[in-house]
Amino acid sequence: MSQSPDRPLLPSRQQVGNLREFLHARTYSAASVTIRLDGAPAHAAGSPLDDVSKVSDALYEIVDGLARRVLDAVFSGQSDAEARDAWVALLLVAQNWRDAPGLPADLKTLVDEAFPL
């Protein structure tokens, strides 16, 4: 992350992209039990697996929207409260997987420093 005296802290473009990619992979992995090989749902509408699928889809969209908001600020160089809040929200999601083996070391450090146990 870089900081200037007149600009609040923002993550780098690569940090945002890496975190987004990691969270999307975890979301897909969590929902994989709901997907059959032929792509058809392996569950009945209204079933617990249907709920898992819907939550996974929603989390995917949330992560994508938050990452876009942060990336817009990073690319423009204009940080604002919305972008900072979006970054914190992404880190809050990531903290649930802070011990996952696929979390890159630099992102684990970022999450650990943002939300120490």
C-alpha positions as CSV (number, residue, x, y, z in Angstrom):
1,M,0.0,0.0,0.0
2,S,1.2,3.5,-0.7
3,Q,0.4,6.6,1.3
4,S,1.0,10.3,0.6
5,P,0.5,13.0,3.2
6,D,-2.7,14.3,1.6
7,R,-4.1,10.9,0.5
8,P,-5.4,8.1,2.7
9,L,-4.0,4.6,2.5
10,L,-5.1,2.5,-0.5
11,P,-4.1,-1.0,-1.5
12,S,-2.2,-1.6,-4.8
13,R,-3.9,-2.7,-7.9
14,Q,-2.2,-6.1,-7.6
15,Q,-3.3,-6.5,-4.0
16,V,-6.9,-5.8,-4.9
17,G,-6.7,-8.2,-7.9
18,N,-5.0,-10.9,-5.9
19,L,-7.5,-10.7,-3.1
20,R,-10.5,-10.7,-5.5
21,E,-9.1,-13.7,-7.3
22,F,-8.5,-15.6,-4.0
23,L,-12.0,-14.8,-2.7
24,H,-13.6,-15.8,-6.0
25,A,-11.7,-19.1,-5.9
26,R,-12.8,-19.8,-2.3
27,T,-16.4,-18.9,-3.1
28,Y,-16.4,-21.3,-6.1
29,S,-14.8,-24.0,-4.0
30,A,-17.4,-23.6,-1.3
31,A,-20.2,-23.9,-3.8
32,S,-18.7,-26.7,-5.8
33,V,-20.8,-29.3,-3.9
34,T,-23.9,-27.7,-5.5
35,I,-22.7,-28.2,-9.1
36,R,-23.0,-31.4,-11.1
37,L,-20.4,-32.2,-13.8
38,D,-23.0,-31.5,-16.5
39,G,-23.6,-28.1,-15.0
40,A,-27.1,-28.8,-13.8
41,P,-28.0,-28.1,-10.2
42,A,-27.5,-31.2,-8.0
43,H,-30.3,-30.1,-5.7
44,A,-34.0,-29.2,-5.5
45,A,-35.2,-25.6,-5.4
46,G,-35.5,-24.5,-1.8
47,S,-33.1,-27.2,-0.5
48,P,-30.1,-26.4,1.7
49,L,-27.8,-26.9,-1.2
50,D,-29.9,-24.4,-3.2
51,D,-29.3,-21.9,-0.4
52,V,-25.6,-22.6,-0.6
53,S,-25.6,-22.0,-4.3
54,K,-27.5,-18.7,-3.9
55,V,-25.2,-17.5,-1.1
56,S,-22.2,-18.4,-3.2
57,D,-23.5,-16.4,-6.2
58,A,-24.3,-13.4,-3.9
59,L,-20.9,-13.4,-2.3
60,Y,-19.3,-13.6,-5.8
61,E,-21.2,-10.5,-6.9
62,I,-20.5,-8.7,-3.6
63,V,-16.8,-9.3,-3.8
64,D,-16.7,-8.3,-7.5
65,G,-18.6,-5.0,-6.8
66,L,-16.4,-4.1,-3.8
67,A,-13.2,-4.9,-5.8
68,R,-14.4,-2.7,-8.6
69,R,-15.1,0.2,-6.2
70,V,-11.6,-0.1,-4.8
71,L,-10.0,-0.4,-8.2
72,D,-11.7,2.7,-9.5
73,A,-10.2,4.6,-6.6
74,V,-6.8,3.1,-7.1
75,F,-6.8,3.8,-10.9
76,S,-8.0,7.4,-10.4
77,G,-5.7,8.0,-7.4
78,Q,-8.8,9.5,-5.7
79,S,-9.4,7.6,-2.5
80,D,-12.7,8.3,-0.7
81,A,-14.6,6.8,2.2
82,E,-16.6,4.5,-0.1
83,A,-13.4,2.9,-1.5
84,R,-11.8,2.6,1.9
85,D,-15.0,1.0,3.3
86,A,-15.1,-1.4,0.3
87,W,-11.5,-2.4,1.0
88,V,-12.3,-3.0,4.6
89,A,-15.3,-5.1,3.6
90,L,-13.1,-7.3,1.3
91,L,-10.6,-7.8,4.1
92,L,-13.5,-8.8,6.5
93,V,-14.5,-11.4,4.0
94,A,-10.9,-12.6,3.6
95,Q,-10.3,-12.9,7.3
96,N,-12.7,-15.9,7.3
97,W,-10.0,-17.7,5.1
98,R,-7.0,-16.2,6.8
99,D,-5.6,-19.7,7.5
100,A,-6.4,-21.2,4.1
101,P,-3.3,-22.6,2.4
102,G,-4.1,-20.8,-0.9
103,L,-4.0,-17.4,0.7
104,P,-0.8,-15.7,-0.6
105,A,1.6,-14.8,2.1
106,D,1.4,-11.1,1.3
107,L,-2.4,-11.1,1.6
108,K,-2.3,-13.1,4.8
109,T,0.0,-10.5,6.3
110,L,-2.3,-7.7,5.0
111,V,-5.4,-9.4,6.6
112,D,-3.5,-10.2,9.8
113,E,-2.4,-6.7,10.2
114,A,-5.8,-5.3,9.4
115,F,-7.6,-7.6,11.9
116,P,-5.2,-9.0,14.5
117,L,-6.6,-11.8,16.6
